[in-house]
Every structure is written in C-alpha cells, then in structure tokens.
Amino acid sequence: MAKQKTAFVCNDCGSDYAKWQGQCSDCGAWNTLAEIRLGPAGPGRGAGRAGAGGNRAGFAGALAGARILKDIDLAELPRFSSGVGEFDRVLGGGLVPGSAILVGGNPGAGKSTLLLQTMCHLAMGMDALYITGEESLQQVAMRANRLGLPTDRLRMMSETNIETIIAALEEFRPRVVVVDSIQVVHTAELASAPGSVSQVRECAAWLTRFAKQSGTVLILVGHVTKDGSLAGPKVLEHMIDCSILLEGSDDSRFRTLRGQKNRFGAVNELGVFAMTDRGMREVKNPSAIFLDRSTEPAAGSAVMVVWEGTRPLLVEIQALVDDSALGNPRRVAVGLEQNRLAMLLAVLHRHGGLQVGDQDVFANVVGGVKVLETSADLALLLAIVSSYRDRILPRDMVIFGEVGLSGEIRPVPSGQERLSEAAKHGFKRAIVPRGNAPKGEIKGMQVIAVAKLSEALDALD
C-alpha cells in the first residue's frame, strides 16, 4: 500500500515544512503549523529500467500540446460588463471568461450586497449561480427583496461541500458563479476543519480548475485578518487572476473597492461606492465627495492630486501640530505611511528650517482614503507648515510632488492629467515639481513649479 505523504503548512503565511515545529521560520508566528495530506507517494527512483521505459511510453505524445510562442493567437478574450461601472473599472474593463476573482473585505463592508446586486442583473442576460455557505437562502432572498433587485432569473444554492458544488457546476454550466465564502467550503477527502489552510487551498484549486476548463467566471468571497489583509494561505493569491479589497469604516457610508492584483488590467485601481438603503450605489465623481470641505477655512488643510489606477483623484489632507506634553512626541498618520511621515519631518527640519521635534504631529487623509503613492509628500509638508505657523493655505490651491531626502522636489507620473483634473474642479493655483510643469498654459490656472523644498515654502509667503 502506498505511503501517505504529509506536510505542515503555516496558517498565516502559507509556508510549508517537512515536519512540525513550534514557530514558522518565515513569518515568526507560533503554533500556526497544520498538517495536510499530499496524497499517495508515486513510484520512487529505484524503479527498474522496464518501469522507466513504461513511463516514457505512457507519456509519449505529451509534448503535442506545446505550441510555438509566435503562433499563439493574440486576440483578446471577450470581456463582458458586470453591470456596475465602478466594478468594471477595478476589474480592468469587465469580466474575463475563465478568470478567478477574489473579493475580500471586513464584515459588514458590503461584499455580499455588491455581488448580489451584480449577479441579479447579470442573470437577466445569462446563466448565473450564487452559492452561499454562510447564509440561508431565505436570508439572501430577504436582502434581495429589501434592495428591490430582480429575483426571477438568478439561481441560488446553499452548499459547503466542494464535491457537491462541482457536480452542480458541471450540470448547470453557468457563465458566472459566486462562492460566498471560500473559508466555509470543505472537501470530504481532508480531515481538517473548514477554513484551514489545506481546505482553503484544495477547494480553491478545484474551483479554479473548473473555471479555467469551462470558461466560467469564478468570484470567491474571502475574509480578512485583523490587519486588513486577506485571510488564508498566500498560495491562494497566486492561484487567482484578480484580487480586490472592499474597504470602508463603520462611521462612513462610502466604500472603496481597490484592486491589489489583476492579470487583465491595472493594479491599484479604485472604485467608490456609497452604501444606501437600496444597496451599493456607484459614485461617478469621487473627487467631489472627498473635497467636501468645511465652509470655514482652517490652517493645516491642503488639497492634493493622487493617481489611483487610471484616473486622478483630488483629496484633502489635514495636519495638526501641537505642543507635546510627553517626553517622546507622537507621530500619527491615518491614511498615510507612518514611517514616511517621520522621514518627511526630518527633511523639513534639515532643508526647510522648521523644527517640530518637540511637537505632536497628526496627519489625516479626509474620507478614509489610503494614499499609497509618494505624490502626497509635498502637500503633507505644506499642510504641516500651515498648521505650525497657523496660516491658512489658499482654498483654490492644489499641491502634489515627491520630496527627496536632500530636499529636492521630484516629478510624479501623469502630471498634466492631474493639473487638468484640478482645473475642472475650479482650482486656480498649483504648486508642482519643476519636472511636471506643463508645456502649454492651462486656462485659468497659475502653476508654480519648484525644484526644492525651500522654493515651495517661499511660494506660500
């Protein structure tokens, strides 16, 4: 009888080991290794020459499926729309047949609501199947009726066994299928509990294999960990084609859908939704929401232009500098990288002549947006200077640019498009890197191009 192969996989990072150990060497977590079965061992290397010849004969003609690279048809896969414009934007233009998409988010962010709306509208023109493992069919039907969705065409199924799910997919052959969620799906071949590394990896492999062979669009719903990253082994991120995350705080009705991986489009694309009593509604002009500033101007507020995927986005950034009552002043950044704030404060002291070492510095991006690019450096520093000096920045001024350690202002990509977007929203002045200075005049806008931090500070006086 063939010997059963086993391995030990970390539940946090997905690293595998030949034997159990208390701590994962890759991520440093303790007691996270779980045993999984890999299946029976194959014939060893000690097989005789006859066995080797038999193997060669059995695999004869396997290379017939290989093709020359230049002979492969370069025609694009025919995308089709999901019916939700912001969802299509994050996906890179629509759904690709045979693709596997992972949608993650915090509990209550609106993952099931968004996908239920999408599937109900897709079912009006094609075969669609929604598989729920966390809710009953009655609960889903109640939500659909409350949202006023068309419910006469979408097929629903409540199942967590992967063998049953695959059998249903083979029989129905839908064009789009949603599995909500992958953490509750299990296979009877493994003894581990649903949600474990072995169960998630095996079930996702089954579903992805079916999607690639049948051309069905597979949408998996995934949970997130406490730090906001997608739960499950890292191998799951490599198996899928697109990974998107639905973010939003409990005290805000706006949700952001951000692409983290996309084999068929741009990454870091951003879609904005508003959670209403009728479900998720698209926000066509996100800049207008994030620029909903108070009527009373205040020091420490600046407007920057960030680039999200394929479009510019105007966002307000706020800074507060106050006397510290502690021996170690605080540095708090919300929506920004904490370490970058500390670095920029050092640059401000060295090349701007402003010492805030004994001050508490707080920075916040309004609207709950997370800024991941360096174009916010200059706007953040000027907002800090505005708060420290208690001087109000002009409300019709927009700022962007990367700040280097030597105090230079570096250009950022798509500078012309950022300025054009700011001009559409009525901004009259802009402080930008000299490398982003427009070649032609932008009607109604005065552009101040700077090369050093000192020049940007002089432009405020």
Secondary structure, 3 states (H helix, E strand, C coil): CCCEEEEEEECCCCCEECCCCCECCCCCCECCEEEEEEEECCCCCCCCHHHHHHHHHHCCCHHHHCCCHHHCCCCCCCCECCCCHHHHHHHCCCECCCCEEEEEECCCCCHHHHHHHHHHHHCCCCCEEEEECCCCHHHHHHHHHHHCCCCCCCEEEECCEHHHHHHHHHHHCCCEEEEECHHHCECCCCCCCCCCHHHHHHHHHHHHHHHHHHCCEEEEEECECCCCCECCCCHHHHHCCEEEEEECCCCCCEEEEEEEEECCCCCCCEEEEEEECCEEEECCCHHHHHCCCCCCCCCCEEEEEEEECCEEEEEEEEEEEEECCCCCCCEEEECCCHHHHHHHHHHHHHHHCCCCCCEEEEEEECCCCCCCCHHHHHHHHHHHHHHHHCCCCCCCEEECCEECCCCEEECCCCHHHHHHHHHHCCCCEEEEEHHHCCCCCCCCCEEEEECEHHHHHHHHC
